[in-house]
Amino acid sequence: MSKESEFKSRYPHRGAGGRLIVIGGGAAGFFCAVNAARMNSGLEVIILEKTNKLLSKVKVSGGGRCNVTHALFDIIEMSKRYPRGQNFVKKTFHQFFTTDTIEWFKTRDVNLKAEEDGRMFPVTNSSQTIIDCLLNEANSYGVEIRMNSEVKEVKANNLQFEVHLANGELLAANFVVIACGGYAKTSMFQWLQNLGHTISEPVPSLFTFNLPKHPITQLMGVSIEKARVKIEGSKLVEEGPVLITHWGLSGPAVLRLSAWGARELSVRSYDFTVHINWLPAYNEQSLKEQFQSFRNSNSSKKIINHNFGFLPNRLWQFLIEQSGITSETRFADLPSKTENILIKNLVDYVVEVKGKTTFKEEFVTAGGINLSEIDANTMMSKKIPNLFFAGEILDVDGITGGFNFQHAWTTGWIVAKAITQNK
Ligand SMILES: Cc1cc2nc3c(=O)[nH]c(=O)nc-3n(C[C@H](O)[C@H](O)[C@H](O)COP(=O)(O)OP(=O)(O)OC[C@H]3O[C@@H](n4cnc5c(N)ncnc54)[C@H](O)[C@@H]3O)c2cc1C
């Protein structure tokens, strides 16, 4: 029996309510497809995926654990985690929020747990649990999945669509959802611009800072629980964990800066100056005062062995060395000029960033389809009726922590509901 006739016998009413084509077999596409098929048994739902893999980002996300969402239950607070699309998500989250994601998966026997930093993962600690759940759901509701099916062009004509595939095939549809993820280059958006949509230029977000040949990279693996990182000549500043890597700086504070500064740092060609306060509870003045009393009570001791402020020892030793202090110098013998240099290095250590590295754990594209062209209540194009958008293809992106998947689930669900109500 051919695949098509097998579908017809399993789902005899499929198609009576029209055909929905979902372009992209990622988180947003799957969530939209399975919900649309469940909400509307007459709708024929087809996912077209250009590669031979489904849900590939779900698979690798969160180090193979899938950071499904974030344990934040206030829409305003949640929206503050989106450098682009903040006002848009404020509207979309009213329809499907973090609580709904948790409940949706729970109803399907997938329980999520929150970690201390708020990131939520399946209790199995395996992204395969999420993939299996979505594949089961697709199977239960008769979603047809076609891999190796790249869409080259979509033509809209009087509420009917022609979907052209790279292999020459042509499919007709009543509804089309573009859920093809973020595109790194402007040229890749051409087939969507042909539909009359405009884009905000894509730039990478969630990257780490390169410090080529900087001596601090010898400290690779050292992590600082809380540092303040500021980008010179901008308002960009973040406080939080910083990780020193063999190529430069990483960790949540740096990744957040990269997200908030995605456009500005791209304009600067990733060439900028960073100021790090390793002891953010202090500024130069307050540290001077504190250091003075520390110095007086430890005067006969060697500086290198008396780590002020509980910094990682390797960092303390490095900063001592960078300040021109020998391993033998005692607090009593520290010249005030050198003390000033040490204090400056502790609260205002300056490094020159030259280049970026995309974070292996999680990266997204900032930019995409302009939000002014999309109705946030339905995710429908304001230019072409029955054409919808979901997920990262939109000009919405979050910082690291499960925010990008939440946007994918939310928008996928809204499309499913809108199509069902539209019918
Ligand atoms: C390594 C990594 C780890 C991540 N970890 C996390 C995390 O832990 N938490 C979090 O919130 N976010 C994470 N993200 C971001 C998150 O994965 C994305 O924001 C999310 O997957 C976007 O979902 P999407 O469905 O919009 O796009 P995608 O998941 O990118 O799916 C789009 C699909 O469309 C297909 N496609 C594209 N063009 C066409 C076409 N013309 N025809 C047919 N198919 C097409 C693509 O092949 C792809 O399969 C991570 C990203 C990466 C790269």
PDBQT file of the ligand as one rigid body, heavy atoms in Angstrom, charges set to zero:
ROOT
HETATM    1  C1  LIG A 501      23.145  23.796  19.341  1.00  0.00    +0.000 C 
HETATM    2  C2  LIG A 501      21.920  24.552  19.762  1.00  0.00    +0.000 A 
HETATM    3  C3  LIG A 501      21.395  24.365  21.033  1.00  0.00    +0.000 A 
HETATM    4  C4  LIG A 501      20.241  25.066  21.439  1.00  0.00    +0.000 A 
HETATM    5  N1  LIG A 501      19.763  24.893  22.708  1.00  0.00    +0.000 NA
HETATM    6  C5  LIG A 501      18.682  25.567  23.100  1.00  0.00    +0.000 A 
HETATM    7  C6  LIG A 501      18.134  25.385  24.395  1.00  0.00    +0.000 A 
HETATM    8  O1  LIG A 501      18.616  24.557  25.172  1.00  0.00    +0.000 OA
HETATM    9  N2  LIG A 501      17.024  26.109  24.745  1.00  0.00    +0.000 N 
HETATM   10  C7  LIG A 501      16.431  27.012  23.879  1.00  0.00    +0.000 A 
HETATM   11  O2  LIG A 501      15.419  27.627  24.226  1.00  0.00    +0.000 OA
HETATM   12  N3  LIG A 501      16.917  27.186  22.645  1.00  0.00    +0.000 NA
HETATM   13  C8  LIG A 501      18.008  26.484  22.236  1.00  0.00    +0.000 A 
HETATM   14  N4  LIG A 501      18.511  26.692  20.989  1.00  0.00    +0.000 N 
HETATM   15  C9  LIG A 501      17.762  27.547  20.065  1.00  0.00    +0.000 C 
HETATM   16  C10 LIG A 501      16.569  26.710  19.554  1.00  0.00    +0.000 C 
HETATM   17  O3  LIG A 501      17.043  25.444  19.155  1.00  0.00    +0.000 OA
HETATM   18  C11 LIG A 501      15.891  27.376  18.388  1.00  0.00    +0.000 C 
HETATM   19  O4  LIG A 501      15.503  28.688  18.733  1.00  0.00    +0.000 OA
HETATM   20  C12 LIG A 501      14.648  26.559  17.986  1.00  0.00    +0.000 C 
HETATM   21  O5  LIG A 501      15.065  25.271  17.592  1.00  0.00    +0.000 OA
HETATM   22  C13 LIG A 501      13.923  27.230  16.855  1.00  0.00    +0.000 C 
HETATM   23  O6  LIG A 501      12.912  26.334  16.421  1.00  0.00    +0.000 OA
HETATM   24  P1  LIG A 501      12.356  26.462  14.956  1.00  0.00    +0.000 P 
HETATM   25  O7  LIG A 501      11.420  25.302  14.779  1.00  0.00    +0.000 OA
HETATM   26  O8  LIG A 501      11.874  27.824  14.720  1.00  0.00    +0.000 OA
HETATM   27  O9  LIG A 501      13.619  26.259  14.004  1.00  0.00    +0.000 OA
HETATM   28  P2  LIG A 501      14.564  24.996  13.798  1.00  0.00    +0.000 P 
HETATM   29  O10 LIG A 501      14.633  24.171  15.008  1.00  0.00    +0.000 OA
HETATM   30  O11 LIG A 501      15.820  25.564  13.233  1.00  0.00    +0.000 OA
HETATM   31  O12 LIG A 501      13.818  24.154  12.684  1.00  0.00    +0.000 OA
HETATM   32  C14 LIG A 501      13.630  24.633  11.362  1.00  0.00    +0.000 C 
HETATM   33  C15 LIG A 501      13.638  23.461  10.409  1.00  0.00    +0.000 C 
HETATM   34  O13 LIG A 501      13.262  23.926   9.112  1.00  0.00    +0.000 OA
HETATM   35  C16 LIG A 501      14.039  23.280   8.133  1.00  0.00    +0.000 C 
HETATM   36  N5  LIG A 501      14.030  24.119   6.919  1.00  0.00    +0.000 N 
HETATM   37  C17 LIG A 501      14.662  25.307   6.728  1.00  0.00    +0.000 A 
HETATM   38  N6  LIG A 501      14.400  25.793   5.510  1.00  0.00    +0.000 NA
HETATM   39  C18 LIG A 501      13.577  24.897   4.905  1.00  0.00    +0.000 A 
HETATM   40  C19 LIG A 501      12.970  24.830   3.619  1.00  0.00    +0.000 A 
HETATM   41  N7  LIG A 501      13.149  25.787   2.717  1.00  0.00    +0.000 N 
HETATM   42  N8  LIG A 501      12.201  23.757   3.333  1.00  0.00    +0.000 NA
HETATM   43  C20 LIG A 501      12.001  22.761   4.243  1.00  0.00    +0.000 A 
HETATM   44  N9  LIG A 501      12.562  22.758   5.476  1.00  0.00    +0.000 NA
HETATM   45  C21 LIG A 501      13.338  23.827   5.802  1.00  0.00    +0.000 A 
HETATM   46  C22 LIG A 501      15.400  23.158   8.795  1.00  0.00    +0.000 C 
HETATM   47  O14 LIG A 501      16.165  22.133   8.190  1.00  0.00    +0.000 OA
HETATM   48  C23 LIG A 501      15.008  22.818  10.249  1.00  0.00    +0.000 C 
HETATM   49  O15 LIG A 501      14.896  21.446  10.463  1.00  0.00    +0.000 OA
HETATM   50  C24 LIG A 501      19.633  25.980  20.554  1.00  0.00    +0.000 A 
HETATM   51  C25 LIG A 501      20.167  26.154  19.268  1.00  0.00    +0.000 A 
HETATM   52  C26 LIG A 501      21.288  25.451  18.872  1.00  0.00    +0.000 A 
HETATM   53  C27 LIG A 501      21.829  25.661  17.488  1.00  0.00    +0.000 C 
ENDROOT
TORSDOF 0
